């Protein structure tokens, strides 16, 4: 992978970011984005008392990529201690916007394991891109 992090390394970065999550509910989420420049950008969910202002971990990581000069997401690892989950529709919009249909989405609910791996296009096969 030319020095790029493995999926498990990307997930490990996301687990570390998850520790910083600010939650009012129960679910902490972490994300780590591998940009096309080879740099990894991390994010966690930040919840707001007026829940319409919550920032999801995926969006936090993707916008951190843009803030720091990255331009395109190659892969994103999303971690949470939930039994089954995928990025929500809003986060998928951001993944398509900044990564495209070929962006690989790794999902896991357990450290040291990748639960599933999909191109974004498989998670939303009829996305109007």
N, C-alpha and C positions, 0 to 999 in steps of 0.2 A: 504493500500500500504506500510505498514511497515515503515512509516516515509518518504517515497520517495515523491517527489513533484507530485502534480496532473498535468494533462495535461495543465490546465490553469496557474498553477504556473510556469511550464516549459516555456510556451509561454511568460509569464510576464518577465522572465529572458531574453528571446530572444529579447523582445521589448526593454529592457534596453540596451542590447548589440547593437542593431540596431542604437541607438542614437550616437554611436561612429563610425559608418560607414564613410569611406572616399570614396566618390563617385565623379566621374567626369561627370557622366550622371545624371539620375533622380532617380534611384531606390536604396533605402537603404534596406538592408536585414539583419536580425538578426537570429541567431540560438542558440539553447541550447540543449546540449546532456546530457542525463541521462546515466551514465556509470553503469556497473554491480556492482561497488563498492558503489553505492548510491550517488556518487558525481556528481554535475552538472558542465559542462564546457560550456562556452559561446563563441560566435564568431560573427563577423560582416564582411560584404564585405569590401575589401580594393582594390580600383581600382588604376591602374598604367597608366601613360600616354601612354605607349606601351601596349595596352589593352590585349595582349597575356599573360601578367604577373598578371592579376587580381587574387585576392584570394577571393573565394566565402565564404559566411558566414558558410555554412555547413562544408566545408573543414577546415576553421579556427577553428571552435568548435571541430571537430573530431581530428585534429592534436594537439589542446591544451589538449585534453583528453590524448592522447598518451604521450605528453611532460610531463604531470603531473602524470604519473603512471597508468592511466586508461588503460584497455585492451580491453573492448568490450562495444559498444553502445547498450543500451536496447531500447532507444527511442530518437527521435530528434524532436524538435519543430522548425519550420521555419516560420518566419513572414516577411511580407512586405505589403505595401499599394498598392498592385496590385489587379485587379479584380479576375483574375484566374492565378494560377501558381502551379507548382510542381518543385521539384529539377531537375536541368538539368541532362543530362546523365553522365557527369563527376562526379557530386556530388553523383549521385546514385551509381557509381562505388565505391566511398569512403564509402558510407553507407553500401553497400554489403560487402566490404572488412573489415570494422571495426565493423559492427553490424550484418550482415547476413540478410537472407531473412525474418526473423521474427522481425527485428527491426521495431518498430512502428514509423511512420512518421506522425506528426501532422502539419497541415498547417493552417495558418490563415492570414487574411488581416484586421482584426479588433481586437483591444484590448478587452479582456474580453470574447472572443469567440474562439472556435475551429471550423474552417470552414470545415475541413475534417480530417479523420484519416484512415491510411492504413498501413498494414504491407508492408515492402519494396517490397516483392514478388508480391503484387497487383499492384504496380506502374510499375514494369518491370517484368511481369509474365514469360517471356521467357529468363530471365537472365541466363547465363551459369554458375551457381554456383555448 
